[in-house]
Each structure stands twice: as C-alpha cells, then as structure tokens.
Amino acid sequence: MEIKELKRENDLLTATLNGRMDAITAAEFTNQLESWLAESQKSFTIDCSQLDYISSAGLRAILIIAKKVRLLDGKLQLAALQESVQTVFEISGFDKIIPIFANLDDAAAQ
C-alpha cells in the first residue's frame, strides 16, 4: 500500500491510499497518520478510490486513528471507496462510526 499526501487546505489534509491495507500495511498507515498528528495536523480526508482491499487489521488501524483524531477535536473522513471496500465498511458497521463520502468534493464540502 502507498500513502500519498495530496493537499493541505486550511486545517484539512487530504491523502490517498493505493493498493491493499492488510496486517502488514496497516502499520504503515498508522505510522504515517501518527506522524501527521505529531505535526499538529488533526483533520483528514482519506481518498480510498485506489484502495483495492482492506482487512480487519486495516479496519482496526483506521479505528485507532479515528479515536486519536477525535481526542484532538479533529476529524477523519473517507471518500470514494471502491464497492468491495465499501461493503467491508458496511458489514463491519464502520460506516456508522466514520463518515464516508461518495467523492472528494462531497467530503470537502463538510
């Protein structure tokens, strides 16, 4: 999995995930987001349009970051999930915990 910063606008950082988030790459995600949190960044939109797969470890990593962001009064939102990834979020109930938007424009409007 690859994580790229796309842009920072006001207090919101938009990043994209590319590939698969599994037990190995979930740690990369957590480390990168914690690094941005350490830089005082506290609000994120994650573009998942290129995320092909997410495992339970990936879901756990997102939940961990979401909790840390909430403690800082920030926000974590996801955008443009592929159908298979969206299904995993719906089955797990994570779509009720983390805001999910159809595309980056909808997420930016929040």
SERO-4910 file (N, C-alpha, C, O; in steps of 0.05 Angstrom, whole numbers):
BEGIN
 pado doro    nc1    nc2    nc3   cac1   cac2   cac3    cc1    cc2    cc3    oc1    oc2    oc3
  Met    A     17    -24      0      0      0      0     18     25      0     39     25     12
  Glu    A      8     45    -14     23     70    -15      4     92     -4    -20     92    -10
  Ile    A     16    110     12      1    133     23     14    158     12     38    163     16
  Lys    A     -3    175     -1      8    200    -12     -8    223     -1    -33    223     -1
  Glu    A      6    244      6     -8    269     14    -15    283    -12      2    288    -29
  Leu    A    -41    289    -15    -50    303    -40    -49    333    -36    -38    348    -53
  Lys    A    -60    343    -14    -61    372     -9    -68    377     20    -80    361     34
  Arg    A    -60    401     29    -68    412     55    -82    438     49    -71    456     36
  Glu    A   -106    439     59   -122    463     55   -135    470     81   -150    455     93
  Asn    A   -129    494     91   -137    503    118   -127    482    138   -103    478    139
  Asp    A   -144    470    154   -135    450    173   -139    422    164   -137    403    180
  Leu    A   -146    418    138   -152    391    128   -131    381    110   -123    394     90
  Leu    A   -121    357    116   -101    344     98   -116    322     83   -130    305     95
  Thr    A   -113    322     57   -125    301     40   -102    283     31    -82    292     20
  Ala    A   -106    257     35    -86    237     27   -100    214     12   -124    210     15
  Thr    A    -85    200     -4    -96    178    -19    -82    152    -11    -58    151     -6
  Leu    A    -97    130    -11    -87    104     -6    -88     88    -32   -107     90    -46
  Asn    A    -66     74    -38    -65     59    -63    -56     31    -57    -35     26    -44
  Gly    A    -72     11    -65    -64    -17    -61    -82    -31    -41   -106    -28    -41
  Arg    A    -69    -47    -24    -83    -63     -4    -75    -56     24    -51    -52     30
  Met    A    -94    -53     42    -88    -49     70    -94    -74     85   -117    -82     89
  Asp    A    -72    -87     93    -74   -113    108    -58   -111    133    -50    -89    142
  Ala    A    -52   -134    145    -38   -134    171    -10   -121    169     -1   -109    188
  Ile    A      3   -123    146     29   -112    143     28    -82    137     42    -66    150
  Thr    A     10    -74    119     10    -46    111     -7    -28    130     -5     -4    129
  Ala    A    -23    -40    146    -39    -24    166    -20     -9    184    -26     13    192
  Ala    A      2    -21    191     22     -7    208     33     17    194     38     38    207
  Glu    A     38     16    168     47     39    153     27     62    155     34     85    159
  Phe    A      1     55    152    -20     75    153    -20     88    181    -20    113    183
  Thr    A    -19     72    202    -19     82    229      5    100    234      2    122    245
  Asn    A     28     91    226     53    107    230     52    134    215     59    154    226
  Gln    A     42    134    190     41    158    175     21    178    187     27    202    190
  Leu    A     -3    168    194    -22    186    206    -13    197    233    -18    220    239
  Glu    A     -1    180    249     10    189    275     32    210    270     34    228    286
  Ser    A     48    207    249     68    227    243     55    254    236     64    275    245
  Trp    A     34    253    220     20    278    214      7    290    239      6    314    242
  Leu    A     -4    273    256    -15    282    282      6    296    299      0    316    311
  Ala    A     30    285    299     52    297    314     60    324    303     71    341    317
  Glu    A     54    329    277     59    355    265     36    375    269     35    396    256
  Ser    A     18    368    287     -6    384    293    -28    383    272    -46    400    273
  Gln    A    -26    365    254    -47    361    235    -68    343    249    -61    323    260
  Lys    A    -94    351    248   -113    336    263   -139    329    247   -156    316    258
  Ser    A   -141    338    223   -165    332    206   -156    321    179   -138    332    166
  Phe    A   -169    299    172   -160    284    148   -184    275    131   -205    267    142
  Thr    A   -180    276    105   -197    262     86   -179    242     72   -159    249     61
  Ile    A   -188    217     73   -173    196     61   -187    187     35   -209    177     36
  Asp    A   -174    191     13   -184    183    -13   -179    153    -17   -155    145    -19
  Cys    A   -200    137    -17   -197    108    -19   -203     98    -47   -208     74    -51
  Ser    A   -204    115    -67   -211    107    -94   -192     87   -106   -199     72   -124
  Gln    A   -167     86    -96   -147     67   -106   -141     45    -85   -122     30    -89
  Leu    A   -157     43    -64   -153     23    -44   -169     -2    -53   -194     -1    -54
  Asp    A   -155    -24    -60   -168    -47    -71   -179    -67    -50   -197    -82    -56
  Tyr    A   -167    -66    -26   -174    -86     -6   -168    -75     21   -149    -60     25
  Ile    A   -185    -83     41   -179    -76     69   -186   -100     86   -207   -112     84
  Ser    A   -167   -107    104   -171   -129    122   -181   -119    149   -184    -95    153
  Ser    A   -186   -137    167   -193   -129    195   -171   -113    208   -177    -95    224
  Ala    A   -146   -119    201   -124   -103    212   -125    -74    202   -119    -55    216
  Gly    A   -133    -71    177   -136    -45    165   -159    -29    178   -156     -5    184
  Leu    A   -181    -43    183   -203    -30    197   -195    -21    225   -202      0    234
  Arg    A   -180    -39    239   -171    -32    266   -153     -7    265   -155     10    282
  Ala    A   -135     -6    245   -117     17    242   -133     43    238   -126     64    250
  Ile    A   -153     42    222   -170     65    217   -185     73    242   -187     97    249
  Leu    A   -195     54    257   -209     60    282   -190     72    302   -198     91    316
  Ile    A   -166     62    305   -146     73    323   -141    103    317   -141    120    335
  Ile    A   -136    108    291   -131    136    283   -156    154    288   -153    176    297
  Ala    A   -179    143    281   -204    158    285   -207    166    315   -215    189    320
  Lys    A   -201    148    333   -203    155    362   -183    176    369   -190    194    384
  Lys    A   -158    174    360   -138    194    366   -146    222    355   -142    242    368
  Val    A   -156    222    331   -165    247    318   -187    260    334   -188    284    339
  Arg    A   -207    244    343   -229    254    359   -219    266    385   -230    287    394
  Leu    A   -200    254    398   -189    265    423   -176    292    419   -175    308    438
  Leu    A   -168    298    394   -156    324    388   -176    343    376   -169    365    366
  Asp    A   -202    335    377   -223    351    365   -220    355    335   -227    376    324
  Gly    A   -208    335    322   -205    336    293   -226    318    280   -246    311    293
  Lys    A   -221    312    255   -240    294    241   -225    276    222   -204    284    211
  Leu    A   -235    253    218   -225    234    198   -249    225    182   -270    216    192
  Gln    A   -247    229    156   -268    221    138   -256    206    114   -233    211    106
  Leu    A   -272    188    102   -263    173     80   -279    180     55   -303    188     58
  Ala    A   -267    178     32   -281    185      7   -275    166    -15   -253    154    -16
  Ala    A   -294    162    -33   -291    147    -58   -283    118    -54   -264    109    -67
  Leu    A   -296    105    -36   -290     76    -31   -299     59    -55   -321     63    -65
  Gln    A   -282     41    -62   -289     21    -82   -311      3    -71   -313      1    -46
  Glu    A   -327     -9    -88   -350    -24    -78   -343    -46    -58   -356    -49    -38
  Ser    A   -321    -61    -64   -314    -82    -45   -305    -72    -18   -311    -84      2
  Val    A   -291    -49    -18   -282    -37      7   -306    -25     22   -309    -27     46
  Gln    A   -324    -12      7   -349     -1     19   -365    -23     33   -376    -19     54
  Thr    A   -367    -47     20   -381    -69     31   -369    -78     58   -384    -83     77
  Val    A   -343    -79     60   -330    -86     85   -337    -66    107   -342    -74    130
  Phe    A   -337    -40    100   -344    -20    120   -373    -23    129   -379    -19    152
  Glu    A   -391    -29    110   -419    -32    117   -424    -57    134   -438    -56    154
  Ile    A   -412    -79    127   -415   -104    142   -404   -102    170   -416   -112    189
  Ser    A   -382    -88    173   -369    -85    199   -383    -63    216   -378    -62    240
  Gly    A   -399    -47    204   -412    -25    218   -395      0    221   -403     20    233
  Phe    A   -372      0    208   -354     23    210   -366     47    195   -358     70    201
  Asp    A   -384     42    176   -396     65    162   -414     82    181   -421    104    174
  Lys    A   -420     71    204   -436     86    224   -417    102    243   -426    120    256
  Ile    A   -392     95    243   -372    107    261   -356    129    247   -350    150    259
  Ile    A   -349    124    222   -331    141    207   -346    152    183   -358    137    168
  Pro    A   -347    179    180   -361    190    157   -349    181    130   -325    181    127
  Ile    A   -366    172    112   -357    162     86   -373    178     65   -397    181     66
  Phe    A   -358    189     45   -370    205     24   -365    192     -3   -345    178     -7
  Ala    A   -383    198    -21   -381    186    -48   -356    195    -63   -346    180    -80
  Asn    A   -347    220    -58   -324    230    -73   -311    252    -56   -321    260    -35
  Leu    A   -288    261    -66   -272    281    -51   -287    308    -50   -285    322    -30
  Asp    A   -302    315    -70   -317    340    -70   -338    340    -48   -341    360    -34
  Asp    A   -352    318    -44   -372    316    -23   -358    318      4   -368    331     23
  Ala    A   -335    305      7   -321    306     33   -311    334     38   -312    343     61
  Ala    A   -301    348     18   -291    375     22   -313    395     30   -307    415     43
  Ala    A   -337    389     22   -360    406     29   -367    405     58   -383    422     68
  Gln    A   -357    386     73   -364    382    101   -347    399    119   -350    399    143
***
